[in-house]
């Protein structure tokens, strides 16, 4: 079950449902967008319980619309025969100009659309997607080495102060 956190920004309550921590490690995030998502009733109820896995999901542009694939939302326990499929394709709600821009970027370069987090904003479910470039193994090692050196310097400064 996903850990949920709630915070208030600009008078709007945002309840975090799930984060894709693996995406920030495996990809370089170039730009991010906040999008809505088209869901059924039982999917929203499962999200309120935090039963979602965002790790292996990705977005693709097909016929002028953005579709989210492999987002695993567990079935609602109290649902009936109208319960939803767990990993069906779900449409993301974006403006046409944003979709055209993303299509041009992903068509031109080896970039991909990865969901970074899913959260409630007021009563609406929102997904933050990122335009990402895959990191090579040596890039990951270099990033880890830089973070480790920053951590050591901070510890040394703390000891001297």
Order of alpha helices (4+ residues) and beta strands (2+ residues): beta-beta-alpha-beta-alpha-beta-beta-beta-beta-beta-alpha-beta-beta-alpha
